[in-house]
């Protein structure tokens, strides 16, 4: 009962903090003209979104950090190694995304950091995480109990961590193309990991996830169709990286590919499109990532988002079952 009370309290605090931050931050972003520049490739259906405030990821990043600090200071949550490292990854990837958004706004076009600069930043943060992980945890076993797989990867576990953090930060970033899409899918994924963490006894990660879910629900009040604010790279890079971090710290990394299946599908559609076009000069999809393909097919934005959310929920349930009961 105590853990249930903590979970509900965490979700409520995250939500309330997020709504308050959103009400303050959105008018401020409008006042300083921090509006999103829409890519020319999708402009015909997104023209009306031009100028919508970006960097909205701060609406769930700041409240999550403040809520965790509040819970620790009031002795409702112990400050553990897991919490420190997950907050560090969350904040560092958010800073990288913030820099990208800031440069994009200042240049007046949908271009911030170069792909190489962004990738380098992601890799550096992932390496920092790995060295801290090795110092204070050091568990480098790759385990899939269902299949009886358990072997020590040693320092190659660092490559594994790098691929997860960089891969999923980019995956959520690619998915963030429709109002409420990445935010809603992320909320569903973190609910799944919150339950997985609590069931498997990793309480600190469970509480962190519930705080973040509450903050994301508050953010969705402003980001669902029609969006009053976009999360930007500030939010999307941080969400993907911290989702991978939670998976690593709960020792449920493989489950990430089940819970985050929609993110993987979006990324795969983009990779297939690029590879096939370079090879044949033809396109597999009308436009990539996948959500834009459905837009080109004539589906309405809210319908696409709801369909993707539904698939995400089914995958989250499958992921919980895979992680806990199989």
C-alpha positions in Angstrom: 0.0 0.0 0.0 2.9 2.4 0.8 4.4 2.0 -2.6 1.0 2.5 -4.3 0.6 5.8 -2.3 4.1 6.9 -3.3 3.4 6.1 -6.9 0.2 8.1 -7.0 1.8 11.0 -5.1 4.7 11.0 -7.5 2.4 11.1 -10.6 0.3 13.9 -9.1 3.3 16.0 -8.2 4.8 15.6 -11.6 1.5 16.5 -13.2 0.8 19.6 -11.1 4.4 20.9 -11.5 4.2 20.4 -15.2 0.9 22.3 -15.6 2.2 25.2 -13.6 5.5 25.3 -15.6 3.6 25.1 -18.8 1.3 28.0 -17.9 4.3 30.1 -17.2 6.7 28.9 -19.9 4.5 29.0 -23.0 3.7 32.8 -22.8 7.4 33.4 -22.2 8.5 31.4 -25.2 6.0 33.3 -27.3 7.2 36.6 -26.0 10.8 35.9 -26.9 9.8 34.5 -30.3 11.1 31.0 -29.7 8.9 29.5 -32.4 9.4 26.3 -34.4 10.5 26.5 -38.0 8.7 23.9 -40.1 10.7 21.7 -42.5 9.9 22.5 -46.2 9.3 18.8 -46.8 6.2 18.7 -44.7 5.1 22.2 -45.0 1.8 21.8 -47.0 -0.1 20.3 -44.1 1.9 21.9 -41.3 2.0 25.5 -42.4 -0.3 26.6 -39.7 2.2 25.2 -37.1 4.9 27.7 -38.1 5.9 29.8 -35.1 4.4 27.5 -32.5 6.7 27.7 -29.4 9.4 25.0 -29.2 11.7 23.8 -26.4 8.5 22.7 -24.7 10.4 19.7 -23.3 11.3 22.0 -20.4 7.6 21.6 -19.4 8.3 18.0 -18.3 12.0 18.1 -17.7 12.0 20.9 -15.1 9.0 19.5 -13.1 10.5 16.0 -13.1 13.8 17.2 -11.6 12.0 19.5 -9.1 9.6 16.7 -8.1 12.5 14.2 -7.5 14.3 16.8 -5.4 11.1 17.5 -3.4 10.6 13.8 -2.8 14.2 13.3 -1.7 14.2 16.4 0.6 10.9 15.4 2.3 12.3 11.9 2.9 9.7 10.2 0.6 12.5 8.9 -1.6 16.1 7.9 -1.0 18.8 9.5 -3.2 20.3 6.5 -4.8 23.0 5.9 -7.4 20.2 5.0 -9.9 18.5 8.3 -9.3 21.7 10.4 -9.7 22.7 8.7 -12.9 19.2 8.8 -14.5 18.8 12.5 -13.7 22.3 13.2 -15.0 21.5 11.5 -18.4 18.1 13.3 -18.5 19.6 16.7 -17.9 22.6 16.3 -20.2 20.6 15.1 -23.2 18.1 17.8 -22.5 21.0 20.4 -22.6 22.2 18.9 -25.9 18.7 19.2 -27.4 18.3 22.7 -26.0 21.4 23.8 -27.8 20.1 22.3 -31.0 16.7 24.1 -30.6 18.3 27.3 -29.6 20.5 27.4 -32.7 17.6 26.5 -34.9 15.5 29.3 -33.6 18.3 31.9 -33.8 19.1 30.9 -37.4 15.5 31.2 -38.4 15.3 27.8 -40.0 14.9 24.1 -39.1 18.6 23.5 -38.7 20.5 23.6 -35.4 23.5 21.4 -34.7 24.8 19.3 -37.6 24.2 15.6 -37.6 27.9 15.0 -36.7 27.8 17.5 -33.8 24.6 16.0 -32.4 25.9 12.5 -32.7 29.2 13.4 -31.0 27.4 15.0 -28.1 25.2 11.9 -27.7 28.2 9.6 -27.8 30.1 11.6 -25.2 27.2 11.6 -22.8 26.7 7.8 -23.3 30.4 7.2 -22.6 30.2 9.3 -19.4 27.2 7.2 -18.3 29.1 4.0 -19.1 32.2 4.9 -17.0 30.1 6.0 -14.1 28.1 2.8 -14.4 31.2 0.7 -14.4 32.6 2.5 -11.3 29.5 2.1 -9.2 27.6 -0.9 -10.6 29.8 -2.9 -12.9 27.2 -5.5 -13.9 28.0 -6.2 -17.6 26.0 -9.3 -18.0 23.6 -9.6 -20.9 20.7 -11.6 -19.8 17.5 -13.0 -21.3 16.2 -15.4 -18.7 13.4 -16.6 -21.1 15.9 -18.0 -23.5 18.4 -19.0 -20.8 21.0 -16.5 -22.1 23.4 -15.0 -19.5 27.0 -14.0 -20.4 29.4 -11.3 -19.4 30.0 -8.7 -22.1 32.8 -7.0 -20.2 33.8 -3.7 -21.7 31.7 -4.4 -24.8 28.8 -3.6 -22.6 29.9 0.0 -23.1 29.2 -0.3 -26.9 25.8 -1.8 -26.0 24.9 1.1 -23.7 26.1 3.6 -26.4 23.9 2.0 -29.0 20.8 2.0 -26.7 21.2 5.6 -25.5 22.1 7.1 -28.9 19.6 4.8 -30.8 16.6 5.6 -28.6 17.3 9.3 -28.2 17.3 9.5 -32.0 14.3 7.2 -32.3 12.1 9.4 -30.1 13.5 12.4 -31.9 12.3 11.0 -35.2 8.9 10.1 -33.8 8.3 13.7 -32.6 6.6 14.8 -35.8 2.9 15.0 -35.0 1.1 16.8 -32.1 1.2 14.6 -29.0 2.7 11.6 -30.8 6.1 11.3 -29.0 4.8 12.6 -25.7 1.9 10.1 -25.6 4.0 7.1 -26.6 6.7 8.1 -24.1 4.1 8.3 -21.3 2.9 4.8 -22.2 6.4 3.4 -22.3 7.3 5.0 -18.9 4.1 3.6 -17.3 5.3 0.2 -18.5 8.8 0.6 -17.0 7.4 2.1 -13.8 5.3 -1.1 -13.3 8.2 -3.3 -14.3 10.6 -1.5 -11.9 8.2 -1.8 -8.9 7.3 -5.4 -9.6 11.0 -6.4 -9.8 12.0 -4.3 -6.7 13.7 -1.4 -8.3 11.6 1.2 -6.4 13.7 4.3 -7.1 13.3 3.8 -10.9 9.6 3.1 -10.5 9.0 6.4 -8.7 11.1 8.3 -11.2 9.1 6.9 -14.0 5.8 7.8 -12.4 7.0 11.3 -11.8 7.9 11.6 -15.4 4.6 10.1 -16.5 2.8 12.8 -14.5 5.0 15.5 -16.0 4.3 14.1 -19.5 0.5 14.1 -18.9 0.8 17.8 -17.9 2.8 18.5 -21.0 0.2 16.7 -23.2 -2.4 19.2 -22.1 -0.4 21.8 -24.1 1.0 19.5 -26.8 -2.0 17.4 -27.9 -3.7 18.4 -31.1 -3.7 21.3 -31.9 -0.4 21.8 -30.1 0.3 25.0 -28.3 3.9 24.1 -27.8 6.4 21.5 -29.3 8.8 19.5 -27.1 11.7 20.1 -29.6 14.9 18.3 -29.4 15.2 19.5 -25.8 12.5 17.0 -24.9 12.8 14.2 -27.5 16.5 13.6 -27.1 16.1 13.5 -23.3 13.1 11.2 -23.3 14.7 8.6 -25.6 18.0 8.6 -23.7 16.4 8.4 -20.2 14.1 5.6 -21.4 17.1 3.6 -22.4 18.8 4.4 -19.1 15.8 3.2 -17.1 15.9 0.0 -19.1 19.6 -0.5 -18.4 19.3 0.2 -14.6 16.3 -2.1 -14.2 18.2 -4.8 -16.2 15.4 -5.0 -18.7 17.2 -3.7 -21.8 15.8 -6.3 -24.3 12.3 -5.4 -23.1 12.9 -1.9 -24.4 12.5 -3.1 -28.0 9.1 -4.5 -27.1 7.9 -1.5 -25.1 9.4 1.0 -27.5 8.4 -1.0 -30.6 6.7 2.1 -32.3 9.9 4.1 -31.8 11.9 1.3 -33.4 9.4 1.0 -36.3 9.6 4.8 -37.0 13.4 4.6 -37.0 13.4 1.5 -39.2 11.1 3.2 -41.7 13.5 6.1 -42.0 16.5 3.8 -42.5 14.7 1.7 -45.1 13.7 4.8 -47.0 17.2 6.3 -47.1 18.8 2.9 -48.0 16.3 2.0 -50.7 16.4 5.5 -52.3 20.2 5.6 -52.5 20.1 2.1 -54.0 17.2 2.5 -56.5 16.3 6.2 -56.5 12.8 5.0 -55.6 10.9 5.4 -52.3 9.3 2.6 -50.2 7.2 5.1 -48.3 5.5 8.2 -49.6 7.5 10.0 -46.8 9.5 8.9 -43.8 9.3 8.4 -40.9 6.2 6.3 -41.0 3.7 8.8 -39.5 4.4 11.1 -42.4 3.6 8.3 -44.8 0.1 8.0 -43.3 -0.3 11.8 -43.6 0.5 11.6 -47.3 -2.0 8.8 -47.6 -4.7 11.3 -46.4 -5.2 10.2 -42.8 -5.9 13.0 -40.3 -3.2 13.9 -37.8 -5.2 13.1 -34.6 -6.3 9.7 -36.1 -2.7 8.7 -36.8 -1.6 9.7 -33.3 -4.4 7.7 -31.7 -3.6 4.7 -33.8 0.1 4.9 -32.9 -0.8 5.3 -29.2 -3.0 2.2 -29.3 -0.2 0.2 -30.8 2.1 1.6 -28.2 -0.2 0.5 -25.4 -0.4 -3.0 -26.7 3.4 -3.2 -27.0 3.7 -1.8 -23.4 1.4 -4.6 -22.1 3.4 -7.2 -24.0 6.6 -5.7 -22.6 5.4 -5.9 -19.0 4.5 -9.5 -19.6 7.8 -10.3 -21.3 9.8 -8.6 -18.6 8.1 -9.9 -15.5 6.2 -13.1 -16.1 8.0 -14.9 -18.9 
